[in-house]
Amino acid sequence: MPYCRMCGICRKTQSFILCVLGCVFLLSIAFYCQLNYKLVKTDGHGQSYSGNIQQNENDFQIPVSAIYLEERSDSDDDLKWIQEMSDIYERASLDNSHINSFVKQNNSNEKCNDFHSSFKENLHHVLNYPINISTKYLTALNLDRSKIKNTTSKTVKSNYPTLASGSSSNHYRELQGLIRDYHKNMLPLYPNMKLIVYDLGLKSNQLNQLKKYCRCDVRQFPFDSFPKHIRNLSSCGWKPLIIQLLMREFDFVMWTDTSIRFNGNPLDKLFLEAKLVGIQVMSNKGSIAVRTNERTFVALGEKRCLFDYPEVGAGFVIITRSKFTMNAIMKPWVSCTLQYGCLDFDNSKSYIACPTGKKQKFGSCHRFDQSVIGIILRRLFNYKSYLCQFDIKKIGSINRGDNVNYFPK
């Protein structure tokens, strides 16, 4: 009797034809199951789920695995950007030179697991941050699923970004120093670079002078459109909101605090890196775990002992409009900003000053917008965070308190 090695259910059979038909039948069943997505996967946290996966368009918590499997016309687009970012991460070398000189501040007894081993797992973690805000904000800011799809359908066409900043009355002269450098050091390199300045509480005479001499677009920040805690200027919650407001209009944005100064060196390489990865932020030295309040880690479902690594500087952010940046960076950053108790919280002003030396411990102070973007980017890029960071010394400096009288009186 012929022996069928192709099929586990046929040990011996009178007919080779019957064996082949049996295998075809089994393959048909397997193919049917695959089409219906009756799969069992892990959710990135060690838990498993099974059954059909459904997608809610306005649901912020979209598992990466659901993006992979959903039976929709745009699933291929989701799979594409996830794979592209994973490839960029996996191809990059493991370069810890930017943290070799960093002295960890872990003086607690907390124990942490490491970051997930793959980019996709860490991306999954970020997409599932337990933040719950009204969908009206996400829709208005083009951060709901359909708006992200519509606004990111095209590649970045801008050669260089739109420059943006914002100021209240106490930073007005510092702002003049930034505008001076924009006029003298940026426009000669990029003649068509647009500058947009948001009024965060300027006096009427300052606003009039700004409009007269800035050669920029001056806009009023819409505080009334957001929760009242955004009016706490020291929390800088308005910053990620401004960036996202601009991302609705432009595909390439460069935010700078009023203290940023440009030295006249070209930024072309930095622009290219931002287009490749999606975002570039300043590197920094302070510990994320030390300079972030415990309430922020709890709100995001993260353990602070995992983030005893250098923070990033949110005072200089270059970002492109892509499915990756909108889903994995801007959406969680903005959502945490809008949810009170995440970026900002009760008595937060008492955590602004950061101690130094031996007085440092986890949660010693809080960096608000900088803390949140630091957690997001460290989770996404972890030991390859150099991919999204740059050294400002090559193109300029941070000159806090550099009050300049640039405009004519």
C-alpha positions in Angstrom: 0.0 0.0 0.0 1.3 3.5 -0.8 2.4 5.6 2.2 1.2 9.3 2.3 3.9 11.5 3.9 2.1 14.7 2.9 -0.9 14.3 5.2 -0.8 13.6 8.9 -4.3 12.1 9.0 -3.5 9.6 6.3 -1.1 6.9 7.6 -2.2 4.2 5.2 -4.8 4.3 2.5 -6.1 2.2 -0.3 -6.0 5.2 -2.7 -3.5 7.9 -3.3 -6.2 10.0 -4.8 -8.2 9.9 -1.6 -5.2 11.1 0.3 -4.7 14.0 -2.0 -8.3 15.0 -1.8 -8.1 14.9 2.0 -5.1 17.2 2.0 -6.9 19.6 -0.3 -9.9 19.6 2.1 -7.7 20.5 5.1 -5.9 23.3 3.2 -9.3 24.7 2.2 -10.4 24.8 5.9 -7.1 26.5 6.9 -7.5 29.1 4.2 -11.1 29.8 5.2 -10.0 30.4 8.8 -7.3 32.8 7.7 -9.8 34.8 5.7 -12.1 35.2 8.7 -9.2 36.2 11.0 -9.9 33.5 13.6 -6.5 34.0 15.1 -4.9 34.1 18.5 -2.2 36.7 19.0 -0.5 38.4 21.9 -1.3 42.0 22.7 2.3 43.0 23.4 1.8 42.8 27.2 1.9 39.0 27.4 -1.9 38.6 27.2 -3.7 36.8 24.4 -6.9 37.5 22.6 -8.9 35.5 20.0 -11.7 36.0 17.6 -12.7 38.6 15.0 -11.1 42.0 15.4 -13.3 45.1 14.9 -12.1 48.6 14.4 -13.8 51.7 15.8 -12.9 54.7 13.8 -13.0 57.1 16.8 -11.3 54.7 19.2 -7.9 55.9 20.4 -6.8 52.5 21.6 -6.1 50.7 18.3 -3.9 47.7 18.8 -1.2 47.3 16.2 -2.3 43.7 15.8 -5.8 45.0 14.9 -4.2 47.3 12.3 -2.5 44.3 10.8 -5.6 42.2 10.5 -8.6 44.5 10.0 -10.5 43.7 6.8 -10.6 47.3 5.4 -9.4 49.0 2.3 -6.8 51.1 4.2 -5.3 48.1 6.1 -2.5 47.9 3.5 -1.6 51.6 4.2 -1.4 50.9 7.9 0.7 47.8 7.4 3.0 49.8 5.1 3.9 52.7 7.5 4.3 50.3 10.4 6.7 48.1 8.4 8.6 51.1 7.0 9.2 52.5 10.5 10.1 49.1 11.8 12.7 48.7 9.0 14.3 52.1 9.8 14.6 51.1 13.4 15.9 47.5 12.8 18.5 48.7 10.3 19.9 51.3 12.7 22.9 50.4 14.7 22.7 50.1 18.5 24.6 53.3 19.4 24.5 54.3 23.1 27.2 57.0 22.8 24.7 59.7 23.6 24.0 58.1 27.0 27.4 56.6 27.9 28.2 59.7 30.0 24.8 59.8 31.6 24.7 58.9 35.3 21.6 57.1 36.3 19.6 58.5 39.2 17.8 55.3 40.1 17.8 55.6 43.9 14.5 53.7 44.3 13.7 50.0 45.0 11.4 49.8 41.9 12.0 46.9 39.6 11.3 47.1 35.9 11.3 44.9 32.9 13.1 46.2 29.8 11.5 47.8 26.8 9.9 45.4 24.3 12.5 43.8 21.9 10.9 45.0 18.7 9.8 48.4 17.4 6.3 47.1 16.6 5.8 45.9 20.1 6.8 49.3 21.6 4.6 51.1 19.0 1.7 48.8 20.1 2.4 49.9 23.7 2.2 53.6 22.7 -1.0 53.2 20.6 -2.6 51.6 23.7 -1.9 54.3 26.2 -4.9 54.4 28.5 -5.9 58.0 27.7 -9.6 58.8 27.3 -10.6 62.2 25.9 -13.6 63.5 24.0 -13.6 62.5 20.3 -14.6 66.1 19.5 -11.1 67.3 20.2 -9.5 64.5 18.1 -11.9 65.3 15.2 -11.3 69.1 15.5 -7.5 68.5 15.5 -7.5 66.0 12.6 -6.4 63.2 14.9 -9.3 60.9 14.5 -8.7 57.8 12.3 -10.4 59.1 9.1 -8.8 62.6 9.3 -5.3 61.1 9.8 -5.9 58.9 6.8 -7.1 61.9 4.6 -4.4 64.3 5.7 -1.5 61.9 5.4 -2.4 60.4 2.0 0.4 62.4 0.3 4.1 62.5 0.8 5.8 65.6 2.3 6.3 68.0 -0.5 7.8 71.0 1.4 11.5 71.4 1.0 11.8 73.0 4.5 9.3 73.4 7.3 7.1 76.3 8.5 8.7 77.9 11.5 6.5 78.5 14.5 6.8 80.0 18.0 4.5 81.5 20.7 4.9 84.1 23.4 3.3 85.8 26.3 4.1 89.3 27.5 7.0 88.2 29.8 8.9 86.6 26.9 8.3 89.3 24.3 11.8 90.6 24.2 13.2 87.1 24.1 10.9 86.5 21.1 12.5 89.5 19.4 15.9 87.7 19.5 14.3 84.7 17.7 12.8 87.0 15.1 16.1 88.8 14.6 17.8 85.5 13.8 14.9 84.5 11.6 15.4 87.6 9.5 19.2 87.6 9.5 20.1 84.0 9.6 17.2 81.9 8.3 15.6 83.9 5.5 18.9 84.2 3.6 19.1 80.4 3.5 15.4 79.7 3.1 13.8 82.8 1.5 10.3 81.4 1.5 10.3 80.0 5.0 7.1 81.2 6.7 7.1 82.2 10.4 3.9 81.9 12.5 3.8 83.4 16.0 1.0 82.6 18.4 -0.1 85.2 20.9 -0.3 83.6 24.3 -1.0 86.7 26.3 0.8 89.7 24.7 0.0 93.3 25.7 -1.8 95.4 23.1 1.3 97.5 22.3 3.5 94.4 22.0 1.0 92.8 19.6 0.8 95.9 17.5 4.6 96.2 17.3 4.9 92.5 16.5 2.4 92.8 13.6 4.2 95.8 12.2 7.8 94.6 12.3 7.8 90.8 12.5 7.2 89.9 8.8 5.3 86.9 10.1 1.8 85.6 10.5 0.5 86.5 14.0 -2.3 84.3 15.4 -4.3 84.2 18.6 -4.2 80.9 20.4 -7.7 79.6 20.9 -7.8 79.0 24.6 -11.6 78.9 24.6 -11.6 75.8 22.4 -9.8 73.7 24.9 -10.1 72.6 28.6 -9.5 75.3 31.1 -6.2 73.8 32.5 -4.6 74.7 29.1 -4.6 78.3 30.4 -1.8 77.3 32.8 1.0 78.7 30.7 3.7 77.2 32.8 2.5 73.7 31.8 3.2 74.4 28.1 0.1 72.4 27.2 -0.5 74.9 24.5 2.7 73.8 22.7 1.7 70.4 21.4 -1.7 71.9 20.6 -0.1 74.6 18.5 2.0 72.1 16.7 -1.0 70.0 15.9 -3.1 73.0 14.8 -0.3 73.8 12.3 -0.1 70.1 11.2 -3.7 70.5 9.9 -2.4 73.1 7.6 1.2 72.3 6.8 3.0 69.0 6.2 6.3 70.1 7.7 6.6 72.2 10.9 9.5 73.4 13.0 8.6 74.6 16.5 11.1 76.7 18.5 10.8 78.3 21.9 11.5 82.0 22.0 14.9 81.3 23.6 16.2 79.4 20.5 18.9 81.2 18.5 20.1 80.3 15.0 23.8 80.8 14.1 23.4 80.9 10.3 24.5 77.3 9.6 22.3 75.4 7.1 19.7 73.0 8.5 19.3 70.9 5.4 20.7 67.7 6.9 18.4 68.1 9.9 15.4 68.5 7.6 16.3 65.4 5.7 16.6 63.4 8.9 13.2 64.7 10.0 11.7 63.6 6.8 13.3 60.1 7.1 12.3 59.4 10.7 9.3 61.8 11.0 10.6 63.9 13.9 13.8 65.5 15.3 14.1 66.9 18.8 17.0 68.4 20.8 19.0 66.0 22.9 19.2 66.7 26.6 20.9 65.4 29.8 18.4 65.3 32.6 16.7 62.0 33.6 13.2 61.5 32.4 12.4 59.6 35.6 13.7 62.4 37.8 12.1 65.2 35.8 8.6 63.7 35.4 5.9 63.5 38.1 4.7 60.0 39.0 1.1 61.0 38.0 2.2 61.3 34.4 3.6 57.8 34.3 0.5 56.4 36.0 -1.8 58.2 33.4 0.2 56.6 30.6 0.5 53.2 32.1 4.3 53.3 32.2 6.7 52.5 35.0 9.1 55.4 35.8 12.1 53.2 36.7 12.2 52.2 33.0 12.8 55.8 32.0 16.0 56.7 33.9 17.5 57.9 30.6 18.2 61.3 29.1 15.2 63.4 28.4 14.7 65.3 25.1 14.3 69.1 24.6 10.8 70.0 23.6 11.9 73.6 22.9 13.0 72.7 19.4 10.8 70.2 17.5 10.9 69.4 13.7 8.1 67.1 12.6 6.5 65.9 9.4 2.9 65.0 8.9 2.8 61.2 8.4 0.7 58.3 9.6 3.5 57.4 12.0 3.9 60.9 13.5 0.1 61.5 13.8 -0.8 58.1 15.3 2.2 57.4 17.4 3.5 60.8 18.5 1.0 63.7 18.1 -2.1 61.8 19.1 -0.8 60.5 22.4 1.1 63.8 23.1 -2.0 65.9 22.5 -4.3 63.4 24.3 -2.2 63.5 27.4 -2.2 67.3 27.2 -6.0 67.5 27.1 -6.6 64.9 29.8 -6.1 66.7 33.2 -4.0 64.6 35.4 -1.6 63.4 32.6 0.6 66.3 31.5 -0.8 68.8 34.0 -2.3 68.1 37.5 -3.2 69.7 40.8 -0.4 71.8 42.4 1.8 71.2 39.4 3.6 74.5 39.7 5.3 73.3 42.8 7.3 70.8 40.7 8.8 73.3 38.2 12.1 73.8 40.0 14.5 70.8 39.6 17.0 70.0 42.3 20.6 69.1 41.5 23.2 66.6 42.8 22.3 64.2 45.6 18.9 65.9 46.1 17.7 64.4 42.8 15.3 61.5 43.0 12.6 60.0 40.9 9.8 62.6 40.4 11.8 65.5 41.9 10.3 67.9 39.4 8.1 68.0 36.3 8.8 69.1 32.7 5.2 68.9 31.4 5.2 68.8 27.6 8.8 67.8 27.6 8.2 64.9 30.0 5.4 63.5 27.9 7.2 63.7 24.5 10.3 62.2 26.2 8.4 59.2 27.4 6.7 58.6 24.0 10.0 58.9 22.0 12.0 56.8 24.5 9.4 54.1 24.4 9.3 54.1 20.6 13.1 54.3 19.9 14.5 53.3 23.3 18.2 52.3 22.8 18.2 53.9 19.3 16.9 57.2 20.4 19.7 59.0 18.5 17.5 58.4 15.4 15.2 61.2 16.5 17.6 63.6 18.3 20.0 66.3 17.2 22.7 68.5 18.9 21.6 72.1 18.8 25.2 73.3 19.1 25.7 72.6 15.4 23.0 75.1 14.3 22.5 77.4 17.2 21.9 77.7 20.9 19.4 78.1 23.8 19.6 81.6 25.2 17.0 81.8 28.0 16.6 85.3 29.3 18.3 86.8 26.2 16.1 89.9 26.1 16.6 91.8 22.9 15.3 95.1 21.6 15.2 94.3 17.9 12.1 96.2 16.8 12.3 100.0 16.4 10.6 101.9 19.2 
